Amino acid sequence: MSRKIPMLKALICFDAAARHQSYTDAARELALTQSAVSRQIATLEGYLGLKLFTRTGHGVALTEAGANYARQVAPRLDGLERDTLDTMSRQGGRQAISLAAVPTFATRWLMPRLPGLYDQYPEMTVHIDSRTRPFMFGDTEFDAALYAGTPEQLANWPGTSAIHLIDERIIPVASPKLLAGRRRWHARDLVDLPLLQQSTRPDAWRQWFDAMDVTNELALRGPRFELFSMLTTGAAHGLGVALLPAILIESELASGELRQVCDTAVHGSRAYYLVTPERVDAKPALALFSGWLMRQAGR
């Protein structure tokens, strides 16, 4: 029996028009004419037996049915594209792994080490996409995830198992210029320095000062940044002192771009884990990657 599926070209035109709310912009994205996009969508509407767009004074707008269909079609087109690229990546017998990862850890810790993985396993390819929260593996193409979180968060991630890789060791760092050549600092000395805040960890400095048994009523004062990479850049340019996981600033510490302000460090509440779905059909390459990753983490 033939499948009840519209022509792929019509779905691609519909997806582009739905995202842009414009036939003209969809045509520009797809390198087609506006009339070609309009014809494909008219064909799709005839196939479905309902209207997907209505004309407006400024172009087109999705109908309720069109909006619902767009929400369903978009992830399936994305999945089809990923499956195609994954199959193409196996040219020459290569083994591909799709990895979801917290972006800063992937960029600053994992990727500098990947050349060593490829030297050891030249037939392997690792695809990396950004994910910061737990997700259902069955709804994605991912084989594993690099996750930063707590044991309690992992316990609420059903159908998965986790390998502990690295604990978070938090240190205060600043540029040598800000420190003005002074080599020895005590935690209480930081009270008078500008403190860079992280919006996703608003209590980080207060918790750090409490751990150092230092009172600082202004621990929450200072410019706020969302990402570790922003804090790193701000600290390197002398904006203030930042609290950062040591493993994410290895290159800056090695080059002297950043200096640890004082010798004291605290362990963060989070750690880094390799999370995999509990299933029997895991790729053989995943076991090789897991073993390599644990060796890199010193496990």
Number of C-alpha atoms within 10 A of each C-alpha: 3 4 5 7 9 13 12 12 13 19 19 19 23 29 20 21 25 23 14 15 18 20 23 18 17 24 19 14 13 13 10 14 15 16 12 14 26 19 14 19 24 18 15 22 18 11 13 12 9 13 16 23 23 11 10 8 6 8 12 18 19 20 15 12 12 19 16 12 16 20 12 11 16 18 12 11 15 11 15 12 12 14 13 11 11 18 13 12 17 14 9 8 9 16 20 20 21 19 22 26 24 18 20 14 18 20 14 16 18 17 13 11 13 14 12 13 19 13 10 12 16 12 15 20 20 16 12 19 13 14 15 14 14 17 14 12 17 10 8 12 15 19 18 22 26 25 26 24 18 14 14 8 12 17 12 10 16 13 13 16 16 20 14 15 20 18 17 20 18 21 22 25 26 26 27 20 14 19 18 8 9 10 11 11 14 13 18 14 12 19 16 9 14 17 24 25 24 23 13 12 11 14 13 20 22 17 14 22 18 12 13 15 11 16 13 15 10 12 21 17 12 16 15 17 17 13 13 20 17 14 23 24 16 19 25 23 16 16 19 22 29 29 25 22 21 18 16 22 18 13 15 17 17 10 9 12 19 27 23 23 23 16 11 15 17 16 13 18 13 16 17 20 23 21 23 21 19 13 9 6 6 13 12 10 17 20 11 14 17 16 12 17 18 16 11 16 14 9 12
